[in-house]
Amino acid sequence: MVIMQTTVSHAWSEESMEAKARWFQALSMEERMEVFCAFTDLILSLNPRLPDLKDAQQLKRRIRILSNA
C-alpha cells in the first residue's frame, strides 16, 4: 500500500518561473486552453470594456525580461 502525502506550500521560493513553466508544459493542449480561457474570463470580469479598446499599438522596440535568479 502506497500512501501519498500531499502538502500545500505558500512559499514564494516554490513559485519560480521555471516551476510555473514546468507545470504549464505538463498540461495537455486542452488543459492549456482551459487555463487560457479562465484567465481571459478573469480579465474580462475585471474590465468588461477591454474588447472595446481599439487604440492598442504594436511595440517597435525590444522587451527585456529581467530576472533576479
N, C-alpha and C positions, 0 to 999 in steps of 0.2 A: 504494500500500500504506500503510495507516494502522497505526502501532504505538502501542498504548495502554500508557502507563506506569501501573502500579498501585503504590501505596505503602501501607504500614500506619503509621498515626500513633498514638502513645500519649500525645499531648499533651492535657491537660485542657482547654485552650482550644478544642479542636476538638470537645468534647463538651458544648456548651452545650445548655440546654433547648430552644432554638429549633431547633438542628441535629437533636436527637432527635425533635422534633415533626415536622420536615420529612421525616425518614426514615420515621417511622411513617405519616404521611399519604400517602406514596408507595406504601405497601403496598396490595395488593388486600384485600378483606374476608376472603378465605380465608387470606391470609398473616397478617393481623392476628389471626385466630382461632388460627392455629398458634403465634404468639408468645404469645398469652394462655394457651393450653394448656401451652406449655413452661414459662412462669412458674408456673402452677398446679402442674405436676408437680414443679418445683424446690422450691416452698414446702412441698408435702406430703411430699417426700422428707426435708426438714429437720425437719419437725414433723408426723409422721403422725397425731397425735391432734388436729390442728387442727379437723377437722369435728365432733369430739365436744364442742367447747366451745360451750355453749349460753347463756353469760352476756353475749354481746355486746349493747351498747345503743347506740341512735342518739344522736348528739350533739345537744344542744338549743341549741348556740351556734355562732357562725360560726367558720370556719377561715381564718386569714390566711396566705397564702403569701408568704414574703419572698424577695427576690432581691437579689443583690449587683451586678446589672447597672446 
